């Protein structure tokens, strides 16, 4: 995953882009970068690793290191970016959000055909941003090149380009899997993945780009280079997990959706008689909390926090480089509130259950500290497929996904023919899946939000949402 922010202003905008990019820190943990344009200096760029130190600490002195009235910044879970590119289209900086699945095919088909060469990283890997730039450079204009690149990519791509004249081009993914918001101030324009970043840096929301829409802006004007397309498949998981609580996508606020989602989960449980005699409802912090608040409000069961995460020094449990260390840090961060745990029947809502590794440790921790029962609800359906558009799951194989792994254990290859049944908790296969995961992870009970319930909570047309990770449908 990843996020970006870019701005053009009548004044120096490096600090604005620093803060705007920093507001995307929840979307990536590997690389951070910024590029700026100044008339007297030209294009400048800085890239840092942020695996063990957040973006802010790596770039806090950036205003002393670069300057310019236009800049772009990005945080990425993958390759180093933004890149500086010199081509027939001129000198420019580029950063992208997305996933390119057919890299090798594209390199062979479009970049080796003329006997040329292409830069590679360790192990021969291709930098996705470099590949995107090379595809864009196949055409005679940025507009044509972006549309061409998006048409041949298997995956997704939204991007920002900072040109050598100080203007910025923003292009949303062809079917809008990720958002781009345009902000406007008295001094210029900005482009941002997260809507709230525009407001916090001093821009009013001007528009949200449509799927495939391309715009160019400078400090004075914004021009549409290509209109939005008809088809949209925005990632549903943005509302459920990735998006920050005060973000808005397609007019739907993330926090509001999560509260509504929790209410729908509670309605299912009330109808099934599954919420009798609970002491507290809680969220698995932090992204499960708003779903849990909605659940508590609908169910009438008090909301409580039986454990608190200690985050001043270890803000992110995935910071250490290996799973053993990550698990230990996650455990060290959990501080119990014994009055809310001992002899209590607890129901937790998590944003999702992907692999289940840390969740089992959390449940074991609660039982060790005296919980009587620990029930679990997932705010989204069982994750059955690895995302091939945004790479939100770190699973390298679909057999790492606990739902798929459990289905295989229950029924082997035959089970893969009945994934839809396993996803549905009202079917016999669905009940078996939930029971088996309960036994694996030590839950007293388990259920998942349905695809229908998730779509209802989001509140936009189903045809405009991507649900591939849950049902494998394009």
Secondary structure, DSSP 8 states (H G I E B T S, - for coil): -EEEEEEEESS--HHHHHHHHHTTGGG-SSEEEEEEEETTTEEEEEEEE-SSS-HHHHHTTHHHH---SEEEEEEESSS---EEEEETTEEEEEEEEEEES-HHHHIIIIISTTS------GGG---HHHHHHHHHTTSSSHHHHHHHHHHH-SEEEEEEEEETTS-EEEE--TT-SS--EEEEETTEEEEESSHHHHHHTT-EEEEE--TT-EEEE-SS-EEEEE---S---EETHIIIIIS-TT-EETTEEHHHHHHHHHHHHHHHHHHHT--TT--EEEESTTTTHHHHHHHHHHH---B--SEEE--SS---TT-SSSHHHHHHHHHHHEEE-GGGTTT-EEEEEES--SS-HHHHHHHHHHHHTT-SEEEEEESS----S--SSS-----SSGGGSHHHHHHHHHHGGGGGGGHHHHH-TTSHHHHHHHHHHHHHHT-SEEEE--HHHHHHHH-S-GGGEE-HHHH---
